[in-house]
Structures are given as structure tokens and as C-alpha cells.
Amino acid sequence: MKTDALPKKVVLITGGSSGIGKSIAEYLQKRNFIVYGTSRNPEKITGSSVPLVALDVTKKESIANAVEEVLQKEGKIDILINNAGVGITGPLEETPEEEIQKAFDTNYFGPLNIIKAVLPHMRKNKGGLIINITSIAGYMGLPYRGIYSATKGALEITTEAFRMELKDFNIKMTNIAPGDFATNIAAGRYHVPVREESPYKEPYENTLKLMNQHVDAGKDPELMAEAVYKVICEKDPKGHYKVGEQLQKISVGLKRILPDKVYEKMLLKFYKL
């Protein structure tokens, strides 16, 4: 059978209108996948070669409508890529509870509810692949990024459980954890204001500047697109993949083997705390 005679795979990627999501969507589209991205306000997005459906990952009704729209048009969803997410920074003590809830709603409960929405259709179709875009930050509690680390770490662990529960249905699930990439995530994240009277003022301010520098100097998002494509091409993907600077990937391995206090000192030195 000729390759072009094979049915094209349908991909739904959340947050496909900018940054890493847009790079992944365009990369897969060029490789003969039928790709749908999402945006809370697709009518405001211009210059996208990838069709966008309306989706607010924090609202179950919006999730149901987006999934149904793709199913109505294509009849199936072969691959779900949970990419939509928000950044959040600040001293844990000073981070408002409502902002913590928003971060979990977007970074954890959102992907979880989209997974629940597509699973019945994948099971009916006798197979599928779900890729969760997490973060290397999800492997460790980072200073002034504790909530972000927690949301991504929760998704990493949930995926491990899902993989075992889905093994009888030919539905694969994996995490791809990026390090720092040159995107506009810093502009869109919530950060606790640096307050003059805060006991955390100086270390938080310095750490915030360092984080922004890391993003600005980050890798090209297309490297994430390439990594996603490679995982899609694998017959039986692993549970975890990491993409980014070598030091960032090594840090995950070091956490497994170093004593807690040694690793903590390493992070403190890295963030100049």
C-alpha cells in the first residue's frame, strides 16, 4: 500500500496558536497530519495555517464542544496533545489562593478533563495516543516556581497511572517535558508582584530576572516539534521524555541519585540564593 493511501491521522493540540503549540501544529501539518489547534478566541488569531477551534481548558462545556467539533469534521481523534498551560511565579507564602487554583485548573484539571473527553472515542476507535506537554520543572520543587512545578509534576504522575489503566485499550500516553524555550510564556504568566515590604523581595526579584533570562536564551520551539513527531512515530512510547538544555536534563537524573540536601544546595547555587 502506498503511504499517501493510508488514512491521515487527526491531531488535536491545545494551545496551538502560539509558542511551542504553534510550532508543533505547523510541523505536523507539513508532515501530512490533519491538525486542529485551539484558542480561547480563535477569531482574534491571524496568520495561522492550522485551523483553530474555540477551547477554554478550564471549562468542561468548552472542552466537550471542541472535541465534538473535531469529531463532527473528521470522525475521529487519533492523537491528543495537551499543550495549553500557564506560568506562575512568586513566593509560596504570598501567592493568592485564587491564582493557585487558576494554575491547577489550566495546567492539571484542564488536560485531565480533555483526556476524559477523548478516551471514549479513542476506545471506540481501538487506539490512540495522548501526549502531555509537562515541564522539567515538574521533576523538582523550584524556588519561586513551586506552584508551577506542582501542576506539572501532578500531570507527570497522573500519566504514569493512566498508562497502566489504558494498557488493554491500545491507547498510549506519555509526557514530554521541555526545559526553557524561547517563547512568550513569560509575558502571559501570573507573577506575584515584587513588594518592597516583602521579606522575599530581594531573592524573589533576582530569581525572577534569572528566569526571564533563561526563557529569552531558550532553545528554538521547533526542537519540541521534532521531539513530538519522533514520539508519534514510535510504536510503544516511553512514559517520560525530556527536551532542552543538557544541564536541565541532567538535573533530573541528579535528583534521583543525589542526597536531598546536596541537590537542594545545587539548586540554591544555580539560582544564586
SERO-4910 file (N, C-alpha, C, O; in steps of 0.05 Angstrom, whole numbers):
BEGIN
 pado doro    nc1    nc2    nc3   cac1   cac2   cac3    cc1    cc2    cc3    oc1    oc2    oc3
  Met    A     17    -24      0      0      0      0     17     25      0     37     27     15
  Lys    A     11     44    -17     26     69    -17     21     85      8     -1     85     19
  Thr    A     41    100     17     39    116     41     17    136     39      2    141     58
  Asp    A     14    149     15     -6    170     12    -34    159     12    -54    174     12
  Ala    A    -37    132     10    -63    119     10    -72    113     38    -95    107     43
  Leu    A    -54    115     58    -61    110     85    -78    133     96    -73    156     89
  Pro    A    -97    126    113   -114    148    124    -97    167    141    -80    158    157
  Lys    A   -101    192    138    -86    212    153    -95    212    182   -118    208    189
  Lys    A    -75    215    200    -82    216    229    -91    244    236    -80    264    227
  Val    A   -111    245    253   -122    271    263   -111    278    290   -111    262    308
  Val    A   -100    302    292    -87    312    316   -102    335    327   -109    354    313
  Leu    A   -108    335    353   -119    358    367    -98    367    387    -90    352    405
  Ile    A    -89    392    384    -69    403    402    -79    428    416    -87    447    402
  Thr    A    -79    427    442    -90    451    457    -68    472    457    -44    467    459
  Gly    A    -78    497    456    -59    520    456    -41    520    432    -17    525    433
  Gly    A    -54    515    408    -38    513    384    -35    539    368    -28    539    345
  Ser    A    -40    562    381    -39    587    367    -13    603    370     -9    623    356
  Ser    A      4    594    388     29    609    393     50    591    406     43    569    415
  Gly    A     75    600    406     96    586    421    101    557    413    100    551    389
  Ile    A    105    540    432    111    512    427     88    499    413     92    483    395
  Gly    A     63    505    421     40    492    409     38    498    379     32    480    364
  Lys    A     42    523    372     41    530    344     63    516    328     58    507    305
  Ser    A     87    515    339    109    501    325    102    472    320    107    461    299
  Ile    A     91    459    341     84    431    338     62    427    317     64    410    300
  Ala    A     42    444    318     19    442    300     28    445    271     21    430    253
  Glu    A     44    466    265     54    471    238     72    449    228     72    441    205
  Tyr    A     89    439    246    108    417    239     93    392    231    100    379    211
  Leu    A     72    385    246     57    361    240     40    364    215     37    346    199
  Gln    A     30    388    211     14    394    187     30    390    162     20    379    142
  Lys    A     55    398    163     73    395    140     80    366    134     89    359    112
  Arg    A     75    349    154     81    320    151     56    304    148     54    280    155
  Asn    A     36    316    136     12    302    126     -8    294    148    -25    277    143
  Phe    A     -6    306    172    -26    301    192    -48    322    189    -44    344    179
  Ile    A    -72    314    196    -95    333    198    -94    345    226    -99    331    245
  Val    A    -88    371    228    -83    383    254   -103    404    260   -109    421    244
  Tyr    A   -113    404    285   -130    425    295   -117    436    321   -111    421    339
  Gly    A   -113    462    321   -103    475    345   -127    487    360   -150    485    350
  Thr    A   -122    498    383   -144    511    398   -135    538    408   -111    544    411
  Ser    A   -155    555    413   -150    581    425   -176    589    439   -198    581    430
  Arg    A   -174    604    461   -198    614    474   -214    632    455   -238    633    456
  Asn    A   -199    647    438   -212    666    419   -199    662    392   -183    679    383
  Pro    A   -206    641    378   -194    636    351   -198    658    331   -182    662    313
  Glu    A   -221    673    334   -227    694    315   -207    717    316   -205    733    298
  Lys    A   -192    719    339   -173    740    342   -145    732    332   -127    749    330
  Ile    A   -142    707    324   -116    697    315   -114    701    285   -131    691    270
  Thr    A    -92    714    276    -88    718    247    -62    704    239    -44    701    254
  Gly    A    -62    696    213    -37    684    202    -32    656    210     -9    646    207
  Ser    A    -52    641    220    -48    613    227    -55    595    204    -76    598    192
  Ser    A    -36    577    196    -41    558    175    -57    534    185    -67    518    169
  Val    A    -59    532    211    -73    509    224   -100    518    233   -103    539    246
  Pro    A   -122    503    226   -148    511    235   -150    510    265   -140    492    278
  Leu    A   -164    530    277   -166    532    306   -195    529    314   -213    540    302
  Val    A   -199    514    336   -226    511    347   -226    526    374   -205    527    387
  Ala    A   -249    536    382   -251    550    407   -249    531    431   -264    511    431
  Leu    A   -232    537    450   -229    520    473   -218    535    497   -197    548    495
  Asp    A   -232    534    519   -222    543    545   -219    518    562   -239    506    570
  Val    A   -195    510    567   -190    484    580   -200    484    609   -201    462    621
  Thr    A   -207    507    620   -217    507    647   -248    503    649   -259    502    671
  Lys    A   -261    500    626   -290    497    625   -298    471    611   -291    467    588
  Lys    A   -311    453    625   -319    427    615   -336    429    590   -334    413    571
  Glu    A   -355    448    590   -372    451    567   -356    459    542   -362    449    520
  Ser    A   -337    476    545   -320    485    523   -303    461    513   -300    458    489
  Ile    A   -294    444    531   -279    420    524   -296    402    507   -288    392    486
  Ala    A   -320    397    517   -339    379    503   -345    389    475   -346    374    455
  Asn    A   -349    416    472   -356    428    446   -333    426    427   -337    420    403
  Ala    A   -308    430    437   -285    429    419   -280    401    409   -275    397    385
  Val    A   -282    382    427   -278    353    419   -299    345    399   -293    332    379
  Glu    A   -324    353    404   -346    346    386   -343    359    359   -349    347    338
  Glu    A   -332    384    358   -328    398    333   -308    383    315   -313    379    291
  Val    A   -286    374    327   -266    359    312   -278    332    303   -273    323    280
  Leu    A   -293    318    320   -305    293    313   -325    296    291   -327    278    274
  Gln    A   -340    317    292   -360    322    270   -347    326    243   -357    317    223
  Lys    A   -324    339    244   -310    345    219   -294    322    208   -292    317    184
  Glu    A   -281    306    227   -262    286    218   -271    257    226   -260    238    215
  Gly    A   -289    255    245   -298    228    253   -281    214    273   -288    192    282
  Lys    A   -258    226    280   -240    213    299   -220    233    309   -216    254    297
  Ile    A   -207    226    331   -183    240    341   -163    218    347   -166    203    366
  Asp    A   -142    217    331   -121    196    335   -101    204    356    -91    187    372
  Ile    A    -95    230    357    -73    240    375    -83    265    389    -92    284    377
  Leu    A    -81    265    415    -86    289    432    -60    298    443    -45    283    456
  Ile    A    -55    324    440    -30    336    451    -39    358    471    -49    379    462
  Asn    A    -36    353    496    -43    372    517    -20    391    521      0    386    535
  Asn    A    -22    414    508      0    433    508     -7    459    523     11    473    534
  Ala    A    -33    467    523    -41    492    536    -32    493    565    -36    474    580
  Gly    A    -22    515    573    -13    518    601     -7    547    608     -5    564    590
  Val    A     -4    552    634      2    579    643     26    578    662     29    558    677
  Gly    A     41    599    662     63    601    682     53    616    707     34    632    706
  Ile    A     67    611    729     60    625    753     85    626    770     98    606    774
  Thr    A     92    650    781    116    652    797    109    669    822     89    684    822
  Gly    A    125    665    843    121    681    867    128    665    892    128    641    891
  Pro    A    133    679    914    137    665    939    111    650    946     89    661    944
  Leu    A    114    625    954     90    609    961     73    622    982     48    622    980
  Glu    A     85    634   1001     70    647   1023     53    670   1013     32    676   1024
  Glu    A     62    683    992     48    707    982     31    703    957     19    721    947
  Thr    A     30    678    947     14    673    923    -15    670    930    -22    653    947
  Pro    A    -33    686    918    -61    684    925    -73    657    918    -66    645    897
  Glu    A    -91    648    935   -103    621    931   -118    620    904   -117    599    891
  Glu    A   -131    641    896   -146    641    871   -127    637    847   -135    625    827
  Glu    A   -103    648    849    -84    645    827    -72    616    827    -67    605    805
  Ile    A    -69    605    850    -60    577    851    -82    559    839    -75    541    823
  Gln    A   -107    564    845   -129    549    834   -130    551    803   -134    532    789
  Lys    A   -126    576    793   -126    580    764   -104    564    750   -108    553    729
  Ala    A    -80    564    763    -58    549    751    -64    519    750    -58    506    730
  Phe    A    -75    508    771    -82    480    771   -105    474    752   -105    454    739
  Asp    A   -124    493    750   -146    489    731   -136    487    702   -147    471    686
  Thr    A   -116    503    695   -106    503    668    -86    481    663    -87    467    643
  Asn    A    -67    478    681    -44    460    677    -49    431    684    -36    413    675
  Tyr    A    -69    427    702    -74    399    711   -103    390    705   -107    371    690
  Phe    A   -122    404    716   -150    395    712   -159    398    683   -175    381    673
  Gly    A   -149    418    669   -155    421    641   -147    397    624   -164    385    612
  Pro    A   -121    390    625   -112    366    610   -127    341    619   -134    324    602
  Leu    A   -132    338    645   -145    314    655   -173    312    643   -182    290    636
  Asn    A   -188    334    642   -215    334    632   -216    330    601   -234    318    591
  Ile    A   -196    340    587   -195    335    558   -189    305    553   -200    293    535
  Ile    A   -171    294    569   -165    265    566   -191    249    570   -197    231    555
  Lys    A   -206    256    591   -231    242    596   -251    245    573   -266    227    567
  Ala    A   -250    268    560   -268    273    538   -262    257    513   -280    249    498
  Val    A   -236    252    508   -228    238    483   -226    208    487   -227    193    467
  Leu    A   -222    199    511   -218    170    516   -240    152    505   -234    132    492
  Pro    A   -266    159    509   -287    141    498   -285    138    468   -290    116    457
  His    A   -278    160    454   -276    159    425   -251    143    416   -253    128    397
  Met    A   -229    146    430   -205    130    424   -210    101    429   -202     83    414
  Arg    A   -224     95    451   -230     67    457   -248     55    435   -244     32    427
  Lys    A   -268     70    426   -285     61    405   -270     57    379   -276     39    363
  Asn    A   -249     73    375   -233     71    351   -210     51    354   -194     46    336
  Lys    A   -209     38    378   -190     17    384   -160     27    384   -142     12    375
  Gly    A   -156     51    393   -129     60    395   -127     91    395   -145    105    388
  Gly    A   -103    100    403    -98    129    404    -73    135    419    -61    118    432
  Leu    A    -65    160    417    -40    169    431    -46    196    444    -57    214    431
  Ile    A    -39    198    469    -42    223    484    -14    232    493      0    217    507
  Ile    A     -7    256    486     19    268    494     14    292    512      1    311    504
  Asn    A     24    291    536     22    313    555     48    329    555     69    318    562
  Ile    A     46    354    548     70    372    549     71    382    578     55    398    587
  Thr    A     91    373    592     94    380    621    117    400    623    116    421    610
  Ser    A    137    394    640    160    412    643    181    398    659    175    382    677
  Ile    A    206    404    653    227    394    671    224    405    699    233    393    718
  Ala    A    211    429    701    205    440    728    187    422    744    186    424    769
  Gly    A    173    404    731    155    386    745    169    363    759    156    348    774
  Tyr    A    195    361    755    210    340    768    222    349    795    234    333    809
  Met    A    219    374    801    232    385    825    217    410    835    204    424    819
  Gly    A    218    415    861    206    439    871    225    463    868    245    464    883
  Leu    A    220    481    850    238    503    844    230    527    860    206    533    864
  Pro    A    249    542    871    243    566    887    228    587    870    236    594    848
  Tyr    A    207    597    882    190    617    870    176    607    844    164    623    829
  Arg    A    177    581    840    161    569    819    147    544    829    140    525    814
  Gly    A    143    543    856    133    519    869    106    510    858    101    486    855
  Ile    A     88    529    853     61    521    843     63    510    815     50    490    809
  Tyr    A     78    523    798     82    513    771     94    485    771     84    467    757
  Ser    A    114    481    787    126    455    790    105    434    799    105    412    788
  Ala    A     88    442    818     68    424    828     48    416    807     40    393    805
  Thr    A     39    435    790     19    429    770     30    410    749     17    391    741
  Lys    A     55    414    741     67    397    720     75    370    732     73    350    718
  Gly    A     84    370    757     91    345    770     66    327    773     68    303    770
  Ala    A     44    340    780     19    324    783     11    311    757      2    288    757
  Leu    A     14    325    734      7    313    708     26    291    701     18    271    689
  Glu    A     52    294    707     72    273    702     63    247    717     63    226    705
  Ile    A     57    249    742     50    226    758     23    214    750     21    189    749
  Thr    A      4    231    743    -22    221    734    -19    204    709    -33    184    705
  Thr    A     -1    213    691      4    199    666     14    171    671      7    152    658
  Glu    A     31    168    691     42    141    698     19    122    705     19     99    697
  Ala    A      0    132    721    -23    115    728    -41    109    704    -50     87    701
  Phe    A    -46    130    688    -63    127    664    -51    105    646    -66     89    635
  Arg    A    -25    105    642    -13     86    624    -20     57    631    -25     41    613
  Met    A    -20     51    657    -26     24    665    -56     18    663    -64     -4    656
  Glu    A    -73     38    668   -102     34    666   -111     31    637   -132     19    632
  Leu    A    -96     42    618   -104     42    590    -92     20    573    -96     18    549
  Lys    A    -75      3    586    -59    -16    571    -76    -36    555    -67    -47    535
  Asp    A   -101    -41    563   -118    -61    549   -133    -49    525   -147    -63    511
  Phe    A   -130    -23    521   -146    -10    500   -129      0    477   -140     14    459
  Asn    A   -104     -6    476    -86      3    455    -85     34    454    -81     46    432
  Ile    A    -88     47    477    -85     76    479    -60     82    494    -57     74    517
  Lys    A    -41     95    481    -15    102    493    -16    130    504    -30    148    494
  Met    A     -1    134    526      1    161    537     30    166    547     43    148    557
  Thr    A     39    190    542     66    197    550     69    226    558     51    242    551
  Asn    A     90    233    571     97    261    578    121    269    562    140    254    559
  Ile    A    121    294    552    145    306    541    150    331    557    134    350    557
  Ala    A    172    332    571    178    354    589    199    373    577    223    365    575
  Pro    A    191    397    569    211    416    558    225    431    581    214    434    602
  Gly    A    249    440    574    263    458    592    256    487    583    232    492    577
  Asp    A    275    505    582    269    532    574    270    535    544    290    527    531
  Phe    A    248    546    532    247    551    504    240    580    499    227    593    515
  Ala    A    250    591    477    246    619    470    217    623    461    211    622    437
  Thr    A    199    628    480    171    634    474    162    658    489    177    671    504
  Asn    A    136    664    486    125    688    501    112    680    527     95    695    537
  Ile    A    119    657    538    106    647    563    110    667    586     92    670    603
  Ala    A    133    680    587    138    698    609    119    722    609    111    732    630
  Ala    A    111    730    585     93    753    583     65    746    592     50    763    602
  Gly    A     57    721    589     30    713    596     26    701    623      4    695    631
  Arg    A     48    697    638     45    683    664     36    703    686     40    727    684
  Tyr    A     25    691    707     19    707    730     44    707    748     56    686    754
  His    A     51    731    757     73    732    777     65    750    800     55    772    796
  Val    A     70    741    824     65    757    847     82    782    845    106    780    840
  Pro    A     70    805    849     85    830    848    108    830    869    105    820    891
  Val    A    130    842    861    153    844    880    146    868    898    145    891    889
  Arg    A    141    862    924    133    883    942    157    892    959    173    876    969
  Glu    A    159    918    962    181    929    978    182    919   1006    203    915   1018
  Glu    A    158    914   1018    157    906   1046    160    876   1049    160    866   1072
  Ser    A    161    861   1027    162    832   1029    189    822   1039    210    832   1032
  Pro    A    189    802   1057    214    790   1067    229    775   1044    252    768   1047
  Tyr    A    214    770   1022    226    755   1000    235    773    977    244    764    956
  Lys    A    232    799    981    236    818    959    262    813    943    260    809    919
  Glu    A    285    814    956    310    812    941    314    785    927    319    785    903
  Pro    A    312    763    942    316    737    928    295    731    906    302    720    885
  Tyr    A    270    739    911    249    735    891    254    752    866    252    742    843
  Glu    A    261    777    870    267    795    848    290    785    831    288    785    806
  Asn    A    311    776    844    334    765    829    328    739    814    337    735    792
  Thr    A    312    722    827    304    697    815    286    702    791    289    688    770
  Leu    A    268    721    793    250    728    770    266    738    746    260    730    724
  Lys    A    286    754    751    303    763    729    318    740    716    321    739    692
  Leu    A    328    722    733    342    699    723    324    681    706    333    671    685
  Met    A    300    677    715    281    660    700    275    672    673    274    658    653
  Asn    A    271    698    672    266    712    646    290    710    627    286    706    603
  Gln    A    314    712    638    338    708    622    339    680    610    347    677    586
  His    A    332    660    626    333    633    616    313    629    593    320    615    573
  Val    A    289    640    595    269    638    574    279    652    548    277    641    526
  Asp    A    289    676    552    299    692    529    322    678    514    324    680    490
  Ala    A    338    663    529    360    649    517    354    620    511    372    604    505
  Gly    A    328    613    512    320    585    509    323    575    480    329    590    462
  Lys    A    318    550    477    321    537    451    297    543    433    276    552    441
  Asp    A    301    537    407    281    541    386    258    521    391    263    497    394
  Pro    A    233    531    392    210    513    397    207    491    377    194    470    382
  Glu    A    220    494    353    218    472    333    231    447    343    224    425    334
  Leu    A    250    449    362    262    425    373    241    408    388    242    384    388
  Met    A    222    422    401    200    408    414    182    394    393    172    372    397
  Ala    A    177    408    371    161    397    349    174    371    338    160    351    334
  Glu    A    200    372    335    214    348    325    212    325    345    208    302    337
  Ala    A    214    332    371    212    311    392    184    299    392    182    274    395
  Val    A    164    315    389    136    305    389    132    286    365    120    265    368
  Tyr    A    142    294    342    140    278    318    154    250    321    143    230    313
  Lys    A    177    251    333    192    226    338    176    207    356    175    183    352
  Val    A    164    219    377    148    202    396    123    191    381    116    167    385
  Ile    A    111    207    364     87    197    349     95    173    332     80    155    328
  Cys    A    119    174    321    129    153    303    137    127    318    141    106    305
  Glu    A    140    129    344    148    105    360    124     87    363    101     95    367
  Lys    A    129     61    362    108     41    364     98     39    393     74     37    398
  Asp    A    116     41    412    108     39    440    124     60    456    145     54    467
  Pro    A    113     85    457    128    106    471    133    101    501    117     87    514
  Lys    A    155    112    511    161    110    539    142    129    555    126    143    543
  Gly    A    144    128    581    127    145    597    137    174    599    121    192    603
  His    A    163    178    596    174    205    601    196    211    580    213    195    574
  Tyr    A    195    235    570    216    246    552    223    274    562    206    288    573
  Lys    A    248    282    558    257    308    566    270    322    542    287    309    529
  Val    A    264    347    538    276    362    516    285    389    526    270    404    538
  Gly    A    310    395    521    321    421    530    351    421    532    364    403    521
  Glu    A    361    440    547    390    442    551    400    417    566    385    406    583
  Gln    A    424    408    559    435    384    571    435    386    602    430    367    616
  Leu    A    442    410    612    444    413    641    416    409    654    415    398    676
  Gln    A    395    419    641    368    415    651    360    386    652    348    377    671
  Lys    A    367    371    631    360    343    630    377    327    651    367    309    664
  Ile    A    402    334    654    419    321    673    409    326    701    411    308    719
  Ser    A    398    349    706    389    356    733    367    337    743    365    331    767
  Val    A    351    327    724    331    307    732    343    281    742    335    270    762
  Gly    A    364    272    727    378    248    736    392    251    762    393    233    778
  Leu    A    404    275    766    418    280    791    400    279    815    408    271    837
  Lys    A    375    288    811    356    288    833    351    259    843    346    255    867
  Arg    A    353    240    825    348    212    832    371    200    849    366    183    865
  Ile    A    395    210    844    418    197    856    431    213    879    445    202    896
  Leu    A    427    239    879    440    256    900    424    256    925    399    255    924
  Pro    A    436    258    948    421    263    973    406    289    971    414    307    958
  Asp    A    383    290    985    365    313    983    379    339    989    376    359    974
  Lys    A    395    340   1010    408    365   1017    429    374    997    432    398    993
  Val    A    442    355    985    462    361    965    448    373    940    458    393    929
  Tyr    A    426    361    932    412    371    909    400    399    915    400    416    897
  Glu    A    390    402    939    379    428    946    400    450    945    395    472    935
  Lys    A    424    444    954    446    463    953    454    470    924    461    492    918
  Met    A    452    450    907    458    454    879    438    473    866    445    491    851
  Leu    A    412    470    873    392    489    863    396    517    874    393    537    860
  Leu    A    402    519    900    406    545    912    430    559    899    429    584    895
  Lys    A    450    544    892    473    556    879    466    565    851    474    587    842
  Phe    A    451    549    837    443    555    809    426    581    809    429    597    791
  Tyr    A    408    584    828    391    608    829    403    630    845    390    651    850
  Lys    A    427    626    854    442    647    869    427    656    894    426    680    900
  Leu    A    417    637    908    401    643    932    417    637    958    407    641    980
***
